[in-house]
Amino acid sequence: MLEIAARALSLVAIVGIGLGIKRLGWVSKDDFGLFARLVLGITLPCALLTSFNDYHLDRALLGLTVLGLVLNVVQQGIGYLLAARRGRREQAFTVLNSGTYNIGAFATPYLSGFMGPHAMIYSSLFDIGAAVGSAGVGYGWGMGLAGEPGSHRWLDTGRMLARSPVFVTYVALLLLKLFDLRLPDLLITFTSTVGAANPFLAMLMIGIGLELQLHPSKYAAAARHLAVRYAFSILAAVACWTLLPLPAEARVVVVMLLFAPIASMVPGFTGRAGLDVELSAFMTSVTLVIGIVAMPSLYLLLN
């Protein structure tokens, strides 16, 4: 238990370093995009290639992908219904900001930092479905509610997923595992070296991007949205822990992922829809702080 706590605190300390160097002026929040490209385009794909290479995929675990999609869409539906009295634009905001998890840039490196490579397998399978639910169903639905004309938003969704290095890596690795193929050892030597930097860079990136500023008049709206999110997370976590026919280690990961932050792409979606970017970015930052504390706490509780 002390070892796990020490690993989690080490990752939190790296987030603190990110905040510190931003306060010192070594970097600015505008540099977040550069670090995000490094993590999502280079170090995370390399870490995934290394973790998946020697893993024999149990076909039953493919249910995690379906679960990720279903949980996303159910949350979006709940948000849509609860916001019905507030108009279509409020529904659009709720759909875009519900049922979304920052798994690739936060949960996967965070989990691997104190649970090891198997946690990356489970979180990646879940994230395939979650990405389709958030960047696919949620994006198209939310843009439609916000009044963006035409059907091109669905084409945008396809392009967005196809251009995501992490999503493409997920699909490629899934195909490799389904056909029981391995990558050459020489390539894995390279990916293991680069991938080892992923937890540090990902946590540093989060510290650089963390912003907890909001106009006072918007705190009530943030609290309302976050209360719905975490009420759903608690209920879904209890159901997944008690009902999923999966190994205990996989169920622990799923429960922890339900408390992962809002995906970092969501404020961008919100801005594209012409909605409240400040509120979306604040909620994303709050969920980052909650995720940093909740995820290792749940791991210690369930083990």
C-alpha positions in Angstrom: 0.0 0.0 0.0 2.8 2.4 0.9 4.5 1.7 -2.4 1.3 2.4 -4.4 0.8 5.6 -2.5 4.4 6.7 -3.1 4.0 6.1 -6.8 0.8 8.1 -7.0 2.3 10.9 -5.0 5.3 10.9 -7.3 3.0 11.5 -10.3 1.1 14.2 -8.4 4.5 15.8 -7.7 5.2 15.9 -11.5 1.9 17.7 -12.0 3.2 20.1 -9.3 6.4 20.6 -11.3 4.3 21.5 -14.4 2.4 24.1 -12.4 5.7 25.4 -10.9 7.5 25.9 -14.1 4.4 27.7 -15.5 4.4 30.0 -12.5 8.1 30.7 -13.0 7.5 31.6 -16.6 9.6 28.7 -18.1 6.5 27.7 -20.0 3.0 29.1 -20.5 -0.4 27.5 -20.9 0.0 28.1 -24.6 2.7 25.4 -24.6 0.2 22.8 -23.5 -0.5 22.0 -27.2 3.1 21.2 -27.9 3.3 18.8 -24.9 0.0 17.3 -25.9 1.3 16.6 -29.4 4.5 15.0 -28.0 2.5 12.8 -25.6 -0.4 11.8 -27.9 1.6 11.6 -31.0 4.9 10.0 -29.8 5.4 8.8 -26.2 1.9 7.3 -25.6 1.8 5.3 -28.9 5.2 3.9 -28.1 4.2 3.0 -24.6 1.1 1.2 -26.0 3.1 -0.7 -28.6 5.5 -1.9 -25.9 2.7 -3.0 -23.5 0.6 -4.8 -26.0 3.4 -6.7 -27.8 3.7 -9.6 -25.4 0.1 -9.6 -24.2 -2.2 -12.4 -25.2 -5.6 -10.7 -25.7 -8.5 -12.5 -24.1 -11.5 -12.0 -26.5 -13.8 -11.5 -23.5 -12.0 -8.3 -22.7 -13.3 -6.8 -26.0 -16.4 -6.1 -24.0 -14.5 -3.3 -22.4 -14.7 -1.4 -25.7 -18.5 -1.9 -25.9 -18.7 -0.8 -22.2 -16.7 2.4 -22.9 -19.1 3.3 -25.7 -22.3 2.5 -23.8 -21.3 4.4 -20.7 -20.5 7.5 -22.8 -23.8 7.4 -24.7 -25.8 6.8 -21.5 -24.3 9.8 -19.8 -24.9 12.0 -22.8 -28.6 10.8 -22.9 -29.0 11.6 -19.2 -27.5 15.0 -19.6 -29.7 15.7 -22.6 -32.9 14.8 -20.6 -31.9 16.8 -17.5 -31.2 19.9 -19.6 -34.4 19.7 -21.5 -36.0 22.7 -19.7 -33.0 24.9 -20.4 -33.1 24.8 -24.1 -31.2 23.2 -27.0 -27.9 25.1 -26.5 -27.8 24.0 -22.8 -28.5 20.4 -24.0 -25.7 20.8 -26.6 -23.3 21.9 -23.9 -24.4 19.0 -21.6 -24.0 16.4 -24.4 -20.6 17.6 -25.4 -19.3 17.7 -21.8 -20.9 14.5 -20.5 -19.8 10.9 -21.0 -16.2 11.9 -21.8 -13.0 10.6 -20.2 -9.4 11.7 -20.6 -7.9 8.3 -20.8 -5.1 8.6 -23.4 -3.4 11.7 -22.0 -4.2 11.2 -18.3 -5.7 7.9 -17.1 -3.4 5.5 -19.1 -0.1 7.0 -18.1 -1.4 7.6 -14.6 -2.5 4.0 -14.2 0.7 2.6 -15.7 2.7 4.8 -13.4 1.5 2.9 -10.3 -0.2 -0.3 -11.6 2.0 -1.4 -14.5 1.5 -2.3 -18.2 -1.5 -4.5 -17.8 -3.5 -1.5 -16.7 -2.7 0.1 -20.0 -4.3 -2.8 -21.9 -7.6 -2.6 -20.0 -7.7 1.2 -20.2 -6.9 1.2 -23.9 -9.6 -1.2 -24.8 -12.1 0.9 -22.8 -10.8 4.0 -24.5 -11.6 2.8 -28.0 -15.3 2.7 -27.2 -15.0 5.9 -25.2 -13.4 7.8 -28.0 -16.1 6.8 -30.5 -18.7 7.8 -27.9 -17.2 11.2 -27.1 -15.5 12.3 -30.4 -18.1 10.4 -32.5 -21.6 10.2 -31.1 -21.3 13.1 -28.6 -19.6 15.4 -31.1 -22.1 14.9 -33.8 -25.1 15.0 -31.5 -23.8 18.1 -29.6 -23.0 20.0 -32.8 -26.5 19.2 -34.2 -28.1 20.6 -31.0 -26.0 23.7 -31.1 -27.4 24.5 -34.5 -24.4 23.7 -36.8 -26.0 23.2 -40.2 -25.5 20.2 -42.5 -24.3 16.7 -42.1 -20.6 17.5 -42.5 -20.2 17.2 -38.7 -20.3 13.5 -39.1 -17.5 13.7 -41.7 -15.6 15.8 -39.3 -16.0 13.0 -36.7 -14.5 10.4 -39.0 -11.6 12.7 -40.0 -11.0 13.5 -36.3 -10.7 9.8 -35.3 -8.6 8.9 -38.3 -6.1 11.7 -37.5 -5.8 10.8 -33.9 -2.4 8.9 -33.4 -3.7 7.3 -30.2 -7.0 6.0 -31.8 -5.1 4.7 -34.9 -2.6 3.0 -32.6 -5.5 1.4 -30.6 -7.0 0.0 -33.8 -3.7 -1.2 -35.2 -2.8 -3.0 -31.9 -6.3 -4.5 -31.7 -5.9 -6.0 -35.2 -2.4 -7.3 -34.3 -3.7 -9.0 -31.2 -6.7 -10.5 -33.0 -4.4 -12.1 -35.5 -1.8 -13.0 -32.8 1.0 -11.0 -34.4 4.0 -9.5 -32.7 6.2 -6.6 -33.5 10.0 -7.1 -34.1 12.2 -7.0 -31.0 14.3 -4.2 -32.5 11.3 -2.0 -32.8 10.2 -2.7 -29.3 13.6 -1.7 -28.0 13.0 1.7 -29.5 9.4 2.0 -28.3 10.2 0.9 -24.8 12.8 3.6 -24.5 10.6 6.4 -25.8 7.5 5.1 -24.0 9.2 5.2 -20.7 9.1 9.0 -20.9 5.3 8.9 -21.2 4.2 9.1 -17.6 6.5 12.0 -16.8 5.6 14.0 -19.9 1.9 13.4 -19.5 1.8 14.5 -15.9 4.0 17.5 -16.7 1.6 18.4 -19.5 -1.4 18.3 -17.1 0.3 20.6 -14.7 1.1 23.1 -17.5 -2.5 23.0 -18.7 -4.3 23.1 -15.3 -6.4 26.3 -14.9 -8.9 26.8 -12.0 -10.3 30.2 -12.8 -14.0 30.9 -13.5 -16.4 33.9 -13.3 -18.2 33.7 -10.0 -21.6 33.7 -11.7 -20.8 30.3 -13.3 -19.9 28.3 -10.3 -23.5 27.1 -9.7 -23.6 25.7 -13.3 -20.3 24.0 -12.9 -21.4 22.4 -9.6 -24.7 21.2 -11.3 -22.9 19.5 -14.2 -20.2 18.0 -12.0 -22.8 16.7 -9.5 -24.6 14.8 -12.3 -21.3 13.5 -13.6 -20.1 12.1 -10.3 -23.5 10.7 -9.2 -23.4 8.7 -12.5 -19.8 7.7 -11.9 -20.6 6.3 -8.4 -23.6 4.3 -9.5 -21.8 3.0 -12.6 -18.7 2.1 -10.5 -20.8 0.0 -8.1 -22.6 -1.7 -10.9 -19.4 -2.5 -12.8 -17.6 -3.7 -9.7 -20.4 -6.1 -8.7 -21.8 -7.2 -12.1 -19.0 -7.3 -14.7 -17.9 -10.9 -15.5 -14.2 -9.8 -15.8 -11.0 -10.4 -13.8 -10.8 -8.3 -10.6 -7.8 -6.4 -12.0 -9.9 -5.3 -15.1 -12.9 -4.3 -12.9 -10.6 -2.2 -10.7 -9.3 -0.3 -13.8 -12.9 0.3 -15.1 -14.0 1.7 -11.7 -11.0 4.0 -11.7 -11.6 5.1 -15.3 -15.1 6.2 -14.3 -13.4 8.9 -12.2 -11.0 10.0 -15.0 -11.2 13.7 -16.0 -13.2 15.2 -18.8 -11.3 14.8 -22.1 -9.0 17.7 -23.0 -10.5 17.9 -26.5 -14.0 18.8 -25.1 -13.4 22.5 -24.5 -12.3 22.7 -28.1 -15.5 21.0 -29.2 -17.5 23.4 -26.9 -15.8 26.4 -28.5 -16.5 25.1 -32.0 -20.1 24.9 -31.1 -20.1 28.5 -29.9 -20.9 27.5 -26.3 -19.3 28.4 -23.0 -15.6 27.5 -23.3 -14.6 29.0 -19.9 -17.1 26.8 -18.1 -16.0 23.7 -20.0 -12.3 24.4 -19.4 -13.0 25.0 -15.7 -14.9 21.7 -15.3 -12.1 19.9 -17.1 -9.5 21.3 -14.7 -11.7 20.4 -11.6 -12.1 16.8 -12.9 -8.3 16.6 -13.3 -7.8 17.4 -9.7 -10.5 15.0 -8.6 -9.1 12.3 -10.8 -5.6 12.7 -9.4 -7.0 12.0 -5.9 -9.8 9.6 -6.6 -8.1 7.1 -8.9 -5.3 5.9 -6.5 -7.7 6.1 -3.6 -10.1 3.7 -5.3 -7.2 1.4 -6.2 -6.1 1.3 -2.5 -9.8 0.7 -1.5 -10.4 -2.1 -3.9 -7.1 -4.0 -3.3 
